[in-house]
C-alpha cells in the first residue's frame, strides 16, 4: 500500500490536472468571494445600508467564513471534476492494465488514488485560504481598516470544513469515474446531479415536506449546512448560494463522512469485481 501511495504521488506530480484545478479554484475564491464583492462595494452609494455589511464580510475578521461559503456549490463542483480526473483518466488513456500488472492489486491502487486525491484537495484548500487571507488583508489596507484576524480555532474549523467538503466531493467524482469508466459521462452525470437535480430537490422540499428527509442527505445540503453552522450567512439571509441551515454541524459532518465511505466502497467493489477495460 505504501508503494502504491508513493507511485500515485509521483503520478499526480507529473499531471497538470491538479495544478489547473487548484489554480482555477484559488482564482475563483479570490475573484468571486472578494474581488467582485469589493467592486460592488466600491460603486454602491455611501448612504446604502448594505454597503457597510458588504465590507464587513470582506475584512480579515470574516475572511474565513467568506472564503468557506464558496465551497458548497462552486468548490464542490471543482473538486468533483478533480475526482473524476483522478480515476476516469486511467480509462481514457487505457493505462489501468499497465498499472495493475506491475504491482499492488486493484483495490490498493484505487485507495492510493483516493488518498493522494484527498491530500491534493487539502493542499488546494490551504492555498485557497492563504489567498483569501491575502485578498482580505489588501482590502483592509486599502480601506484603512484594522486587520483583526479570527481566532486560531475559527481558522482551523474553517479549514477542516473546507477539507472535509472537498474530500467528499472528490470521492464522489472518483467513484463516478470508476462507475462510468471514463471522464466524459462521469463529469456530465456528476455536474448534472449536483448542480441541477440537487437544487431542484431542495426547492421542492420547501413546498413538499415529504421530500425534506431526502434533501437533508444530499451532498450539497450537507456541505451548505456545515458552512452555515460555522457562521457564513445562509442563502435565505442573502448569503452565497448553496449555504443553508438544514442540518446541525455534527449531522452535516456525518453525512459528508458517509459519502466518503459509501463512494469509496462502491468504487472498490466495482474495481475488484469487473473487468477494468
C-alpha positions as a Python dict, from the first residue, in 0.01 Angstrom:
ca = {
    (1, 'X'): (0, 0, 0),
    (2, 'X'): (288, 235, 80),
    (3, 'X'): (440, 169, -263),
    (4, 'X'): (103, 230, -428),
    (5, 'X'): (65, 565, -250),
    (6, 'X'): (420, 665, -345),
    (7, 'X'): (354, 575, -708),
    (8, 'X'): (30, 774, -712),
    (9, 'X'): (205, 1072, -554),
    (10, 'X'): (467, 1064, -830),
    (11, 'X'): (197, 1029, -1096),
    (12, 'X'): (-1, 1320, -954),
    (13, 'X'): (305, 1543, -954),
    (14, 'X'): (355, 1470, -1324),
    (15, 'X'): (-2, 1564, -1418),
    (16, 'X'): (-126, 1913, -1492),
    (17, 'X'): (-484, 1842, -1382),
    (18, 'X'): (-430, 1908, -1006),
    (19, 'X'): (-245, 2232, -1082),
    (20, 'X'): (-510, 2353, -1324),
    (21, 'X'): (-799, 2256, -1096),
    (22, 'X'): (-628, 2405, -791),
    (23, 'X'): (-534, 2730, -964),
    (24, 'X'): (-885, 2762, -1102),
    (25, 'X'): (-1036, 2725, -758),
    (26, 'X'): (-796, 2971, -593),
    (27, 'X'): (-875, 3230, -861),
    (28, 'X'): (-1248, 3169, -814),
    (29, 'X'): (-1225, 3218, -437),
    (30, 'X'): (-1027, 3542, -470),
    (31, 'X'): (-1234, 3668, -761),
    (32, 'X'): (-1590, 3580, -668),
    (33, 'X'): (-1564, 3590, -288),
    (34, 'X'): (-1354, 3906, -257),
    (35, 'X'): (-1271, 4096, -578),
    (36, 'X'): (-1621, 4111, -728),
    (37, 'X'): (-1795, 4197, -397),
    (38, 'X'): (-1536, 4469, -335),
    (39, 'X'): (-1603, 4618, -677),
    (40, 'X'): (-1975, 4617, -594),
    (41, 'X'): (-1896, 4782, -259),
    (42, 'X'): (-1691, 5049, -436),
    (43, 'X'): (-1974, 5154, -667),
    (44, 'X'): (-2253, 5147, -407),
    (45, 'X'): (-2396, 5471, -274),
    (46, 'X'): (-2229, 5550, 62),
    (47, 'X'): (-2578, 5600, 204),
    (48, 'X'): (-2674, 5242, 116),
    (49, 'X'): (-2718, 5044, 438),
    (50, 'X'): (-2592, 4723, 279),
    (51, 'X'): (-2257, 4879, 193),
    (52, 'X'): (-2114, 4851, 544),
    (53, 'X'): (-2225, 4490, 578),
    (54, 'X'): (-2066, 4403, 245),
    (55, 'X'): (-1735, 4549, 358),
    (56, 'X'): (-1757, 4367, 690),
    (57, 'X'): (-1757, 4022, 531),
    (58, 'X'): (-1454, 4116, 318),
    (59, 'X'): (-1234, 4223, 610),
    (60, 'X'): (-988, 3985, 783),
    (61, 'X'): (-1219, 3918, 1080),
    (62, 'X'): (-1465, 3740, 850),
    (63, 'X'): (-1240, 3616, 570),
    (64, 'X'): (-1253, 3251, 685),
    (65, 'X'): (-1631, 3218, 664),
    (66, 'X'): (-1642, 3429, 346),
    (67, 'X'): (-1399, 3204, 161),
    (68, 'X'): (-1564, 2891, 302),
    (69, 'X'): (-1906, 2999, 176),
    (70, 'X'): (-1788, 2933, -181),
    (71, 'X'): (-1738, 2561, -120),
    (72, 'X'): (-2090, 2410, -107),
    (73, 'X'): (-2182, 2493, -464),
    (74, 'X'): (-1882, 2608, -665),
    (75, 'X'): (-1593, 2444, -480),
    (76, 'X'): (-1776, 2113, -462),
    (77, 'X'): (-1818, 2104, -839),
    (78, 'X'): (-1447, 2182, -889),
    (79, 'X'): (-1344, 1902, -653),
    (80, 'X'): (-1584, 1661, -822),
    (81, 'X'): (-1407, 1733, -1150),
    (82, 'X'): (-1073, 1657, -984),
    (83, 'X'): (-1205, 1326, -853),
    (84, 'X'): (-1331, 1223, -1197),
    (85, 'X'): (-990, 1302, -1346),
    (86, 'X'): (-812, 1101, -1076),
    (87, 'X'): (-978, 772, -1176),
    (88, 'X'): (-1152, 833, -1509),
    (89, 'X'): (-834, 939, -1687),
    (90, 'X'): (-692, 588, -1646),
    (91, 'X'): (-978, 454, -1856),
    (92, 'X'): (-948, 728, -2116),
    (93, 'X'): (-575, 670, -2157),
    (94, 'X'): (-615, 290, -2124),
    (95, 'X'): (-341, 271, -1863),
    (96, 'X'): (-516, 59, -1600),
    (97, 'X'): (-374, -266, -1741),
    (98, 'X'): (-16, -141, -1724),
    (99, 'X'): (-67, -3, -1374),
    (100, 'X'): (-223, -316, -1229),
    (101, 'X'): (10, -567, -1393),
    (102, 'X'): (319, -429, -1220),
    (103, 'X'): (244, -429, -851),
    (104, 'X'): (-40, -377, -600),
    (105, 'X'): (-386, -517, -657),
    (106, 'X'): (-678, -314, -787),
    (107, 'X'): (-826, -205, -455),
    (108, 'X'): (-489, -91, -321),
    (109, 'X'): (-425, 119, -631),
    (110, 'X'): (-773, 273, -608),
    (111, 'X'): (-734, 352, -238),
    (112, 'X'): (-392, 504, -309),
    (113, 'X'): (-552, 728, -570),
    (114, 'X'): (-814, 842, -322),
    (115, 'X'): (-556, 905, -50),
    (116, 'X'): (-346, 1120, -283),
    (117, 'X'): (-662, 1288, -413),
    (118, 'X'): (-757, 1379, -55),
    (119, 'X'): (-407, 1515, 4),
    (120, 'X'): (-432, 1727, -309),
    (121, 'X'): (-767, 1870, -200),
    (122, 'X'): (-613, 1954, 137),
    (123, 'X'): (-328, 2143, -29),
    (124, 'X'): (-575, 2327, -252),
    (125, 'X'): (-787, 2421, 50),
    (126, 'X'): (-483, 2557, 235),
    (127, 'X'): (-364, 2759, -66),
    (128, 'X'): (-716, 2895, -120),
    (129, 'X'): (-734, 3000, 247),
    (130, 'X'): (-398, 3178, 225),
    (131, 'X'): (-504, 3355, -95),
    (132, 'X'): (-832, 3460, 70),
    (133, 'X'): (-641, 3597, 370),
    (134, 'X'): (-414, 3799, 143),
    (135, 'X'): (-709, 3936, -54),
    (136, 'X'): (-883, 4033, 268),
    (137, 'X'): (-568, 4199, 403),
    (138, 'X'): (-531, 4404, 85),
    (139, 'X'): (-892, 4522, 111),
    (140, 'X'): (-839, 4618, 476),
    (141, 'X'): (-525, 4813, 387),
    (142, 'X'): (-694, 4996, 101),
    (143, 'X'): (-988, 5088, 323),
    (144, 'X'): (-767, 5182, 618),
    (145, 'X'): (-930, 4924, 846),
    (146, 'X'): (-751, 4723, 1118),
    (147, 'X'): (-656, 4365, 1035),
    (148, 'X'): (-843, 4185, 1313),
    (149, 'X'): (-791, 3818, 1231),
    (150, 'X'): (-1016, 3533, 1351),
    (151, 'X'): (-904, 3309, 1635),
    (152, 'X'): (-688, 3006, 1565),
    (153, 'X'): (-978, 2774, 1649),
    (154, 'X'): (-1202, 2951, 1397),
    (155, 'X'): (-935, 2925, 1129),
    (156, 'X'): (-879, 2556, 1196),
    (157, 'X'): (-1253, 2490, 1198),
    (158, 'X'): (-1296, 2667, 865),
    (159, 'X'): (-1002, 2485, 710),
    (160, 'X'): (-1122, 2149, 842),
    (161, 'X'): (-1467, 2208, 694),
    (162, 'X'): (-1314, 2302, 358),
    (163, 'X'): (-1103, 1985, 356),
    (164, 'X'): (-1395, 1759, 452),
    (165, 'X'): (-1627, 1911, 191),
    (166, 'X'): (-1357, 1892, -76),
    (167, 'X'): (-1269, 1531, 4),
    (168, 'X'): (-1633, 1422, -1),
    (169, 'X'): (-1697, 1579, -341),
    (170, 'X'): (-1368, 1444, -476),
    (171, 'X'): (-1458, 1091, -366),
    (172, 'X'): (-1794, 1116, -543),
    (173, 'X'): (-1617, 1223, -861),
    (174, 'X'): (-1364, 941, -830),
    (175, 'X'): (-1643, 687, -785),
    (176, 'X'): (-1824, 821, -1091),
    (177, 'X'): (-1504, 787, -1293),
    (178, 'X'): (-1494, 417, -1200),
    (179, 'X'): (-1867, 360, -1249),
    (180, 'X'): (-1874, 510, -1599),
    (181, 'X'): (-1519, 401, -1693),
    (182, 'X'): (-1412, 739, -1821),
    (183, 'X'): (-1437, 1113, -1776),
    (184, 'X'): (-1697, 1249, -2017),
    (185, 'X'): (-2009, 1070, -1894),
    (186, 'X'): (-1890, 1085, -1532),
    (187, 'X'): (-1848, 1462, -1549),
    (188, 'X'): (-2183, 1507, -1721),
    (189, 'X'): (-2372, 1295, -1469),
    (190, 'X'): (-2189, 1440, -1168),
    (191, 'X'): (-2238, 1805, -1259),
    (192, 'X'): (-2596, 1749, -1375),
    (193, 'X'): (-2685, 1584, -1046),
    (194, 'X'): (-2503, 1816, -808),
    (195, 'X'): (-2574, 2147, -983),
    (196, 'X'): (-2914, 2065, -1131),
    (197, 'X'): (-3113, 1788, -968),
    (198, 'X'): (-2995, 1857, -613),
    (199, 'X'): (-3105, 2219, -640),
    (200, 'X'): (-3438, 2108, -785),
    (201, 'X'): (-3496, 1866, -497),
    (202, 'X'): (-3401, 2131, -241),
    (203, 'X'): (-3650, 2370, -396),
    (204, 'X'): (-3927, 2108, -399),
    (205, 'X'): (-3860, 2023, -35),
    (206, 'X'): (-3966, 2375, 54),
    (207, 'X'): (-4318, 2307, -75),
    (208, 'X'): (-4339, 1928, -32),
    (209, 'X'): (-4247, 1833, 327),
    (210, 'X'): (-4222, 1464, 239),
    (211, 'X'): (-3904, 1539, 39),
    (212, 'X'): (-3724, 1704, 332),
    (213, 'X'): (-3555, 1380, 453),
    (214, 'X'): (-3414, 1332, 102),
    (215, 'X'): (-3294, 1692, 89),
    (216, 'X'): (-3114, 1652, 420),
    (217, 'X'): (-2890, 1371, 292),
    (218, 'X'): (-2789, 1543, -31),
    (219, 'X'): (-2421, 1624, -70),
    (220, 'X'): (-2488, 1991, -139),
    (221, 'X'): (-2722, 2025, 157),
    (222, 'X'): (-2470, 1872, 396),
    (223, 'X'): (-2190, 2092, 262),
    (224, 'X'): (-2401, 2407, 283),
    (225, 'X'): (-2524, 2323, 632),
    (226, 'X'): (-2170, 2271, 760),
    (227, 'X'): (-2064, 2608, 620),
    (228, 'X'): (-2375, 2777, 760),
    (229, 'X'): (-2310, 2630, 1104),
    (230, 'X'): (-1968, 2798, 1107),
    (231, 'X'): (-2110, 3148, 1073),
    (232, 'X'): (-2143, 3209, 700),
    (233, 'X'): (-2469, 3388, 605),
    (234, 'X'): (-2718, 3144, 456),
    (235, 'X'): (-2870, 3181, 113),
    (236, 'X'): (-3202, 3275, 273),
    (237, 'X'): (-3033, 3563, 456),
    (238, 'X'): (-2874, 3698, 141),
    (239, 'X'): (-2558, 3490, 161),
    (240, 'X'): (-2382, 3282, -102),
    (241, 'X'): (-2598, 3033, -295),
    (242, 'X'): (-2567, 2685, -151),
    (243, 'X'): (-2514, 2793, 212),
    (244, 'X'): (-2811, 2662, 412),
    (245, 'X'): (-2911, 2566, 765),
    (246, 'X'): (-3087, 2234, 713),
    (247, 'X'): (-2857, 2029, 940),
    (248, 'X'): (-2651, 2081, 1252),
    (249, 'X'): (-2274, 2071, 1221),
    (250, 'X'): (-2237, 1715, 1359),
    (251, 'X'): (-2514, 1584, 1134),
    (252, 'X'): (-2361, 1756, 829),
    (253, 'X'): (-2019, 1608, 907),
    (254, 'X'): (-2177, 1264, 947),
    (255, 'X'): (-2341, 1288, 603),
    (256, 'X'): (-2017, 1401, 439),
    (257, 'X'): (-1821, 1117, 601),
    (258, 'X'): (-2091, 875, 486),
    (259, 'X'): (-2041, 994, 127),
    (260, 'X'): (-1668, 932, 163),
    (261, 'X'): (-1722, 579, 293),
    (262, 'X'): (-2003, 478, 57),
    (263, 'X'): (-1844, 611, -261),
    (264, 'X'): (-1504, 463, -176),
    (265, 'X'): (-1661, 125, -100),
    (266, 'X'): (-1869, 128, -419),
    (267, 'X'): (-1569, 214, -634),
    (268, 'X'): (-1355, -53, -464),
    (269, 'X'): (-1619, -323, -514),
    (270, 'X'): (-1658, -239, -883),
    (271, 'X'): (-1282, -230, -937),
    (272, 'X'): (-1245, -570, -770),
    (273, 'X'): (-1532, -746, -943),
    (274, 'X'): (-1541, -635, -1305),
    (275, 'X'): (-1305, -609, -1597),
    (276, 'X'): (-1103, -287, -1597),
    (277, 'X'): (-1131, -212, -1968),
}
